[in-house]
Amino acid sequence: MMITDPNLQLIQSITDEIENLIPLLPSYAEPVTLLFNDSLPCHQTHITPKSTQMILTSLQRQLWLEGLFIEKQDSLKIKRYKDSTDQYKNDFDESQFLAWVKLIEENTVICSMENHSIGKGVFVPPGKILPKNTFIPSSGIIKFNPTIDELGKNVHCSALQDLDAADKQIYGLINPEKIGGLLDLINHAPTQDELAHFTFKKSSLKKIVSTANLRSKIRFFQGYAIMGVEVVEDIVGGTHGKQLLWSYANPCEYLDNDQQSTNKHTLFLFDNRDEHQGEIINPIHYRLKEITIFIDSGELIVRKVATITRWELMERNPESGLVIATEDPFSSNQSAPIQSPIQHGFLQTYLKLNPLANRVIINLKI
């Protein structure tokens, strides 16, 4: 019989899709309601449970689950890891996973952010606590062997890495577009150490910046590597609510790789004051710190060879060489940049010892 009701057609489509999927995490029933708010908790609006189906419609998602899935045809592509006794690795069991799910559902609220370009955010509501070590897993359907274009465009996807490879190669993307949970709605923030990557017009602003209270974590279930985030310390909602913030990923996901056009993308920093939780600090008051590198080769003047954000420089492989320009930047006849003998590790050590530095001059014959 042909189904004509749009809602029934959607249900049938979801059912068909789930039947073609293999779950990598314990199964549980989709929640009927979730906490949702149309504004920030600090604005003192009333937070109430909302139908999960209404939230899914708002997110343009089909199913709400803290679940990880692969298509049946990809069952041989997913890696499973073993411990020293040749048993599949396990960091948690089904009861622990379901306990985490309950903590997440009861102690977090999905909120609309002030700046609509950010989308949603996640908070611990007033009066609630999300305990230390709570694990929020990546959720969605894994797509294997993603293209470079897919890696660059799917900003809401989590990466699936080959943990046995020396370079931890990404061999899959976890896409929450159809089935997903909380992880991809959590906003990002720098760690306390990463605040050194920013320059503030007023030093007092640095004191009110929210820093990450979640850290990336890989746990294992029946040999499967489950990427997610873990609560660093108890996150207390207090009187005004507390924003969940996940430490930044690799800077290449935020910045233009072209060294001649750094600092193209705005990174939002959030306000950490109780009555301003989730509000954005105006980006005109800060920017990513850039490091300009000069070479003194014994000539009359030193030569500028590279400008790079401090963040990018500190994330580079310490043993790799800095890519530099070979001509004066104002020359009309430019050659391709070359990899220099200056190791990133040398520069990283210098900048750790001199966190306020914005230029480096190196004695070097080229």
ChimeraX attribute file (.defattr): number of C-alpha atoms within 10 A of each C-alpha:
attribute: neighborCount
match mode: 1-to-1
recipient: residues
	/A:1	3
	/A:2	5
	/A:3	10
	/A:4	8
	/A:5	8
	/A:6	9
	/A:7	10
	/A:8	11
	/A:9	13
	/A:10	13
	/A:11	12
	/A:12	13
	/A:13	12
	/A:14	15
	/A:15	11
	/A:16	11
	/A:17	12
	/A:18	16
	/A:19	10
	/A:20	12
	/A:21	17
	/A:22	16
	/A:23	15
	/A:24	17
	/A:25	20
	/A:26	14
	/A:27	14
	/A:28	11
	/A:29	7
	/A:30	11
	/A:31	14
	/A:32	11
	/A:33	15
	/A:34	22
	/A:35	20
	/A:36	22
	/A:37	23
	/A:38	14
	/A:39	19
	/A:40	29
	/A:41	28
	/A:42	20
	/A:43	13
	/A:44	13
	/A:45	11
	/A:46	10
	/A:47	18
	/A:48	12
	/A:49	12
	/A:50	14
	/A:51	14
	/A:52	18
	/A:53	17
	/A:54	12
	/A:55	18
	/A:56	16
	/A:57	11
	/A:58	9
	/A:59	14
	/A:60	11
	/A:61	16
	/A:62	19
	/A:63	22
	/A:64	23
	/A:65	19
	/A:66	26
	/A:67	21
	/A:68	25
	/A:69	21
	/A:70	21
	/A:71	17
	/A:72	12
	/A:73	10
	/A:74	13
	/A:75	11
	/A:76	8
	/A:77	12
	/A:78	16
	/A:79	15
	/A:80	16
	/A:81	17
	/A:82	14
	/A:83	10
	/A:84	7
	/A:85	7
	/A:86	8
	/A:87	11
	/A:88	15
	/A:89	19
	/A:90	16
	/A:91	13
	/A:92	12
	/A:93	13
	/A:94	12
	/A:95	10
	/A:96	13
	/A:97	20
	/A:98	15
	/A:99	12
	/A:100	20
	/A:101	19
	/A:102	12
	/A:103	17
	/A:104	22
	/A:105	15
	/A:106	16
	/A:107	21
	/A:108	25
	/A:109	27
	/A:110	24
	/A:111	22
	/A:112	19
	/A:113	19
	/A:114	16
	/A:115	11
	/A:116	8
	/A:117	7
	/A:118	12
	/A:119	14
	/A:120	21
	/A:121	24
	/A:122	25
	/A:123	30
	/A:124	24
	/A:125	29
	/A:126	20
	/A:127	12
	/A:128	18
	/A:129	20
	/A:130	23
	/A:131	18
	/A:132	14
	/A:133	15
	/A:134	21
	/A:135	26
	/A:136	24
	/A:137	26
	/A:138	26
	/A:139	28
	/A:140	28
	/A:141	24
	/A:142	23
	/A:143	18
	/A:144	17
	/A:145	14
	/A:146	15
	/A:147	11
	/A:148	8
	/A:149	8
	/A:150	12
	/A:151	17
	/A:152	12
	/A:153	10
	/A:154	13
	/A:155	12
	/A:156	14
	/A:157	23
	/A:158	22
	/A:159	19
	/A:160	23
	/A:161	17
	/A:162	17
	/A:163	14
	/A:164	10
	/A:165	9
	/A:166	7
	/A:167	9
	/A:168	11
	/A:169	13
	/A:170	17
	/A:171	18
	/A:172	22
	/A:173	23
	/A:174	23
	/A:175	23
	/A:176	27
	/A:177	19
	/A:178	16
	/A:179	21
	/A:180	26
	/A:181	23
	/A:182	21
	/A:183	21
	/A:184	21
	/A:185	19
	/A:186	18
	/A:187	23
	/A:188	22
	/A:189	24
	/A:190	24
	/A:191	18
	/A:192	12
	/A:193	8
	/A:194	16
	/A:195	19
	/A:196	19
	/A:197	20
	/A:198	17
	/A:199	17
	/A:200	17
	/A:201	12
	/A:202	10
	/A:203	9
	/A:204	9
	/A:205	13
	/A:206	17
	/A:207	12
	/A:208	15
	/A:209	19
	/A:210	26
	/A:211	23
	/A:212	21
	/A:213	23
	/A:214	26
	/A:215	17
	/A:216	17
	/A:217	14
	/A:218	15
	/A:219	18
	/A:220	19
	/A:221	20
	/A:222	17
	/A:223	18
	/A:224	19
	/A:225	22
	/A:226	20
	/A:227	21
	/A:228	18
	/A:229	23
	/A:230	21
	/A:231	22
	/A:232	16
	/A:233	13
	/A:234	13
	/A:235	22
	/A:236	20
	/A:237	21
	/A:238	14
	/A:239	15
	/A:240	22
	/A:241	28
	/A:242	30
	/A:243	33
	/A:244	26
	/A:245	26
	/A:246	23
	/A:247	19
	/A:248	17
	/A:249	12
	/A:250	12
	/A:251	16
	/A:252	12
	/A:253	14
	/A:254	16
	/A:255	19
	/A:256	14
	/A:257	15
	/A:258	9
	/A:259	14
	/A:260	11
	/A:261	11
	/A:262	16
	/A:263	18
	/A:264	12
	/A:265	12
	/A:266	13
	/A:267	16
	/A:268	18
	/A:269	22
	/A:270	23
	/A:271	22
	/A:272	19
	/A:273	16
	/A:274	15
	/A:275	17
	/A:276	19
	/A:277	21
	/A:278	32
	/A:279	20
	/A:280	17
	/A:281	18
	/A:282	11
	/A:283	12
	/A:284	9
	/A:285	11
	/A:286	19
	/A:287	17
	/A:288	21
	/A:289	20
	/A:290	21
	/A:291	20
	/A:292	17
	/A:293	20
	/A:294	20
	/A:295	20
	/A:296	16
	/A:297	14
	/A:298	10
	/A:299	9
	/A:300	7
	/A:301	10
	/A:302	15
	/A:303	19
	/A:304	20
	/A:305	18
	/A:306	19
	/A:307	20
	/A:308	20
	/A:309	20
	/A:310	23
	/A:311	21
	/A:312	17
	/A:313	21
	/A:314	19
	/A:315	14
	/A:316	17
	/A:317	13
	/A:318	16
	/A:319	12
	/A:320	14
	/A:321	17
	/A:322	23
	/A:323	18
	/A:324	21
	/A:325	18
	/A:326	18
	/A:327	16
	/A:328	12
	/A:329	14
	/A:330	7
	/A:331	8
	/A:332	8
	/A:333	8
	/A:334	12
	/A:335	10
	/A:336	9
	/A:337	14
	/A:338	12
	/A:339	13
	/A:340	14
	/A:341	14
	/A:342	16
	/A:343	17
	/A:344	20
	/A:345	19
	/A:346	13
	/A:347	19
	/A:348	19
	/A:349	12
	/A:350	13
	/A:351	20
	/A:352	12
	/A:353	10
	/A:354	10
	/A:355	12
	/A:356	12
	/A:357	15
	/A:358	16
	/A:359	13
	/A:360	14
	/A:361	13
	/A:362	14
	/A:363	11
	/A:364	12
	/A:365	9
	/A:366	9
